[in-house]
Structures are given as structure tokens and as C-alpha cells.
Amino acid sequence: MRATNRLNICGEAADTPAFSHVCCGRPFYLFHIAVPRQSGVVDTVCVLAQERLLQRAVRAGDPVAVSGQIRTYRRVDDAGSRLLIVAYAMGLSLCTMPPENSAELTGSIWHEPVYRKTPLGREICDLFLSVERAFGRHDTIPVIAWGHNARAAADWHAGDMVWTEGRLQSRVYRKDLGGGRVEERVAYEVSAARIERLPPPRADERFSAPGGPIE
């Protein structure tokens, strides 16, 4: 069974790429793309791109299309440990296209799903999918399911294989740091439009992940 991790983003650059780090001699840059939803809400997606993909300068306001994968990284700083979720660019172009924000994942449930209801009674189920990639690594990606999808996912268990498609959305929240300090942060998660539990792989099937450069 092959891991699936695909992401396509088309929107407007919200800022200019800033240097992030060097890995294996390759410089990496971070910037953000704003993608409007049909509702008018705007998702601001963080993009990590190698310098070689930025052959033309990207500036705030430029129309940008990115294809790649959702990647997760654990960062530890003075504020503590946090999970960073980025759109890892494998292709990048400056072009005028309709807004797009589409993600497709296949992975295993990392821990037991959490089912809940909003104060208005809307059903939600939170999951973390572990999606394998090359060299034995994996990305742990938060997924949120709604309505009938939430009811179905509530009966699944850690280790179950799941396929989903949806969008990588952003959500602003306030983090209480203690001592009267509150910090505004942005959380990212895949909002599932469709989600299915897959049958377990046969004994003769080998789970494999797509290749590609890693951090």
C-alpha cells in the first residue's frame, strides 16, 4: 500500500520569502500564500521552498501556484515545543489561476479519534494521521472531520488506515502562556471533505512512501 500526500495551492503571496535554514547545502525559504474559500474566509498557508524554486522573486501580492506535500516538523524554542505544519513545495510558479486548496492523504490514525460537538451542536471529530515518507520518516498531520464524516470517524481506532481529501486550512487561536501573557498563534489542519477507512493491507503488501528530498 502506497502512502499518499499531495497538496496543490493557488493563491496570492501574503509576504516575501524569508530565509529559514540550510539543509544538505540547500537553502530553504518560508513565505505564506492566502487562499480564499467560497465562504469568503481566507486560509493563509505557510510554504517551505528550496531556493532553486524561487528563480523569479516572489513578492507580496504575486499570484503563486505550489504543488507538493504537507510536512510537519517539531520545533523547540523559548516558547516550548510546537508542531509546525507547512506546504513543502516541490513545484512553484508565478501564474494567474483560479484559487485552489486541495489536499489528499493516506495514512494511519496516530491515536484514538476525539469526537465532540460545538456549542451550536455541530459534530466534529479530530484525528492525527501518520503519513510515511522516504527514509523511514513520517508526518503527523491533524485532520478534522464534520457531520456524518465525524460520526463515522468516531468509531475508528489508532492504527486504522484512512484516506481523506479536503483542504489545508488555517485557524487563529490565543495561547495562554501563563503569568497574564497571551500569544496569538495560527494552527493548521486538513478539513476533510471526504474521508474513508481502508481495509487492512494484505500480509504480502508492503507499505511504501513516495520519495523526494527531505529536510
N, C-alpha and C positions, 0 to 999 in steps of 0.2 A: 504494500500500500504506500503510495507516494504522498508526502506532505504537500499541502497547498498553502501558499502565502503570496497572494497577488494584491497589488494596490495600484489604482490609477486615480490621479488627482489633476484636475484642470481648474485653475482659478487665477487670482491676482496676487502677485508678490506683496506681502504686507511690510517687508523690510528688505534691507540689503544683506546678502550673505556675510556672516562674520566667522572668522577663523575659530575652529573648535579644537582640533588636535591633529597630531600626525601619527599614523599607524603604518608600519612596514614601509616607511619612507614616503607615504602618500598623505598629503594634506587634506583635511576634511573641513567643510564649512556647514554652518547651520543658518537657516532662514525660515520664514513662515509663509504659507500660502493661505489666503482667505477664499473659502468656497461657500457661496450662498446655498441654503436649502430652499425648497419650494415654499416653505413657510415664511421665508424671509430671514430666519436665523442664520448667522454666518458661523461656520466652523473654521477655526484658524489652526491649520495643521503644521507641525514642526517638521522640516525636511532636513535630512543629513545627506550631503552630496560631496563626492570627491571633487577636488579642484579641476580635474580634467574634464568634468561635465560642465563646468562653468566657463566654457571657452568664450562665450559672449557675456558681458557684465549683466547681472540681474539687479535691477533697481526696484524700489518700492513702486507699485502701480503697474509693473510689467505683467502681461498675460503669460502664465507659465504652465506647462504640462509636465507632469512627473509620472513615470511608471517605475514600480519597484516592489518593495515588501514592507510590512510592518515589522520593525525591530524594537526590542526592549533592552535596556541597559540599567544596571544598578549603580547609582551614583551616591557616594558618601561625601558629605561636606559638613560645614559647621551647623547646618540646619538638621543634620541627621541623614538617614538612608532613605532614598526615594527611587521609585521606578520611573525611568524615562522612556517614553514611547514616541518613536519617530517614524516618519516615512523615509525609508532608506532608498535613495534614488539610484536606479540602475540605468534609467534613461531620463533625459531632461531636455526640453526645448522651449524656446520662446515662440509662441504661436497663439493666434486667436481661435479658440474653440469654445463650444458651449461648456458651462460649468459641469464638472464631473467629480464624484467622490464615491468610488466603488471599491469594495474590499471582498476578498474571498479567502477563507481559511479552512484548513482541515487539520485537526489536532486532537489531543486527548484532554479530558477535563482534569485540571490540576488538583482541585479539591472539591468537596461537596458543593453543589449549587445552592445559592441562597435565594429563596422565594420570599417576596414581600409585596405589600400594597402601599400605594401613595395615600396621603390624607384624603384624596378625592376618589380612592378606590381603584385606581389603575393598577393592574397586575404587572410585576416586574420580577425577573429572575437574573441574578448576577452569576456569571461563570468566569473562570480563567481557563483559557485554552493553552496547552503546552504544544507549540508547533516546532517540530525539529527542523534544523538546518544543517549545513555541512559541518564536518569535523566534530560530530557529537554534541554540538551546541543546540540550544533551543531558545525560543522566545515565549515568554509567558504573557499572554495578551488578554486583557479584560474584555468581556463580551456582555452586552445587556440585551435581554430578550423581553418582549412585551406581549401582553394579551394571551392569546392561545399558545403562542410560542413559549411564553413564560410558564404556563401551566404544564406544557409537555416537558420542558427542561427541568422543572422542579422534581420530576421522578427519575432523573438520570443520576449517575454516580461518578465519583472520581475514577478515572481510568477509561471511561467510555469514550469511544471515538466519535467525533462530531464534525460535521461540515456546516458552514454558515456563509452567507453573503449579506452584505449590508454596506455601511459607510463608517469611516473613521471620524468620529465626532469629538468636539472639544466641549469642555464644561468648566466654567469658572466656579471655584468654591473658596471659602475662607477657612484657613487653618489656624486653630488656636495653639500658639506656641508657649502659652503659659506666661505668668507674670504680667498679664494685661496686654501681651503682644499678639496681634492677629495679622496673618500674612495672606494675601490673595494669591491663589495658585490656579493652574489650569490642569485638569485631568483629561485624559484621552481614553476612549473606549470604542469598540466596534458595536454599533447599534445594528442588531440583526434584523434584516427584513425577512430572511428565510433561514431556518436552522433545522437540522436533522441529525438524529443519532444514527451512526453507521453500524452495520453488523461487524462483529469482531473479525480481525484478519484470520485467514486460514493458517494452519501451522507452517505451511510451506511458503507463505508470503513473508517478505522482508520489508519492513518499513524503511523507506528511504527519503531523504530530504533533498531538495534542489540545491545545486551548488551555487557558487558565487562568492565574491570577496567578502570577508567578514571584517569586523573592526580590529 
